[in-house]
Amino acid sequence: MTQPSLFDAVHDDEQDRVDEVADHIIDLRDPSRSLERPHYEVRVVRSAKRRKTVNARVVDGVIEVRVPARMSKADEKRFVAELVERIERRELEKQVDVGQRSRELAQRFDLPLPASIRFVDNQHSRWGSCSIESREIRLSSRLANYPTWVLDYVIVHELAHLVVADHSPAFHELVDRFPRAERARGYLHAKADGA
């Protein structure tokens, strides 16, 4: 029997560490964990009856956007893009059970459960927020467009606030148990900077 080389020994040690870490990572390859962005045909309906309002709805798998007949093409384009984005985001949100995600992550990282957790559309400067008193967590609906490991990081971040209210070293120690914490922070910083 031949003696293993130094390379083989180091490689085996590294593989053992990778396997150990992998045991603690949520399987991101699981198809139930991936979000499929909905794609819709868009139909714009100009209406002489409409004066100022714009609305959109899904009709037989087509996003129908109703705009005033006198609206400029530039305004139409802007409103259509906003409304289509909102509808697609809501469809993505339906694919994600954040309550279930928070239960899985709370159990995995030994964190408390929130009283409630939900997506909201009115958070533009924060990815998430946590009310310590009511134990409610709100997540920016923009997260529905991002990889699930980024959403999971924000959930872990907010769950950690149920233990430590501030961003002290004790708080970061809890959050950094999430294997992709640093990578997720970088991803979110890039998105916040408009990348």
N, C-alpha and C positions, 0 to 999 in steps of 0.2 A: 504494500500500500504506500502510495507516495504522500509525502508531507505537503499540506496545502501551502500555497505561496502566500506571501504577505498581502498581495492584492486580493486573493480569495478570502482571507481572514477579514480584511477591512470591508470588502464587499458584503460578506455575510453579516457582519455587525451592522452595516448601514441598512441592509435589507430587513434585519430584525427590528431596527428602529422604525423604518417605514411601515412595516407590518403592524407594529404596536400603535403608531399614530393612526393608521388606517382603521383600526378597530374603533377609534373614537370619532371618526368622521361620518357624517350622514352620507349615505351613498348617493352621490349626485348624479350617477348614471342611471338610477332608477327612473324609468319613464314617467312614473307618477309624480316625479319631482321636477319635470321640465315643463315649461309653459310654451304653448303654441300660440303665437300672436295671430289673432284673427285677421283675415283679409276680406274686405268687403268691396263690392262694386259700389260706386257713389253716383247718385242721381241728384242733380240740382233742379229744383222746381222754382221758377220765378213766378211770383203772385202779385197781381195788381192790387189785391185786397190788403196785402201786407204793407204797412207803412214803415215800421222800425224793427220789428222782431224777426229773429232768425231762430229756427228750431230744426232739430234732426231726430230721426227715429229709424229703427230698422224695420223694413217692410219686406217680407219674403226674402230675407238674406241680403237685401240691398239697403245701404244707408241713404235715406231720402232727406235731403237738406232743403228746407223751404226758406227762400229769401225774398225781400221786397223786389219788385220788378225794376225799380229805379236804382238799385244798389250797383255801385261801380264793380268792375271785374276784380280790381285789387282787393276791395273789401270782401267780395264774395270768396275769393281765394283764401283770404285770411280766416274768415269765419268757418268755411268748410274744413280747412286744416285743423282748426281748434276743435270743432265738433266731432270730426272723425277720430281725432286723437282721444277725446274724452270717451267716446263710445267704445273704441278698441281697448282702452285702459279698463273700463268697467267690465268688459268681457274677460280680460285677463284676471281681474280681481275675482271673478266668479270661479276661475280655475284654482285659486289659492284659498285653502281653508286656513286662515291665519290663526284661528282658534286651535286647530289641530297642530299646526306648526309650533305654536307657542307651548302646547302641552308636551310635544316630543322634545323640544329644545330645553324646556324647564326640567324635564326628567333627566335628560342626558347630561346637563350641566349643573344639576342640583340647585336649581333656582326656583323661587316661588311662582305660582300661577297668578296671572292678573285676574281681576274681576271681569274685565272685558278687553277685547282687542279688536280693532277694526281699521280699515282704510278710510282716510278722509281726503277730500280734495282741497282743503283750505290751508294746507301746510306747504308753503313755498320756500321758506328759509330753513326748515328743519326736516330731517328724514323721519323722525319719530318724536313722540313726547309721552311722558308718563306722569300721571297724577298720583302722587304717593298716597294721599288721603283716600281717594276713591279706588285706587289700584287699577285705573283705566289706562290702557295704552292705545295711542292713535298713531298710525303709520301713514306717511305720505303715499298717496295713490301712485305717485311716480315710480315707487319701488316695484310695482307690478310689472314694469317694463324691463327690470334688471334681472340678472342671473339670480337663481334661488339662493345661492350661498351669500349674496349681498343682502337679500331680504332676511335671511336667517341671522346674519350678523346684527342687523338693526334690531331684530326681535330680541336677541340675546342682550344687546346693549340696554334696551328698555327694561327687560326682565331684571337685569342687574341693578337698575335703579330702585327696584322694589326692596333691595337689600341695602344698598348704599345710595343715598340721594344725590351726592355730589360726584364730581369726577376726580376723586382722590386716588392715590395709589391702590388703596383697597378695592375701589371700584374697578380700576383697570386690571387688577389681578383677576377679578371675576370674569371680565369680558375677554381677556386674553386667553382664557381657556378654550375659546372658540378657535379651531385650528387655522382658519383663514382670516382672523381678525385684522391683521396688518394689511393684507391684500385688499380686504373689503373697505377698510378706511381709505386706502389709496384710490380705489375705484370711485368711492363717493366723493372724495376731494376733487378728483378729475371731473366728475359730472357737475359738481358745484361750481367749478371754475369754467364750465362751458365746453369741456372737451367732447 
